[in-house]
Amino acid sequence: MYLCAIKDEYSKRVVGWSVADHMRTELVTDALERAVRARGGDCTGIILRSDRGSHYTAGVFERACARFGLRRSMTFTVPQSDSNRPLADLSPLPLSD
């Protein structure tokens, strides 16, 4: 079973959620629709923060966010060579000659 929960960072409450036996885009779009309904349908300008999972980068999810007026924000990608460096030390790596 998979759970997708959307939390309002201001109130610290889960405002939308979905449970399914798969981790496809419908899981997150269902949670998004519940969150929008819980907020009364008006979400224009609200920022939705997520990781870069395929279900959050899918065109279906992008269109759902646009339909509800949500602004998407995603985590940055850490290069594989930086995966063991602390986040505070993510200065650019020197280029090879």
Buried (B, 14 or more C-beta within 10 A) or exposed (E): EEEBEBBBEEEEEBBBBBEBEEBEBBBBBBBBBBBBEBBEEEBEEBEBEBEEBEBBBBEEBEEBBEEBEBEBEEEEEEEEEBEEEEEEEEEEEEEEE
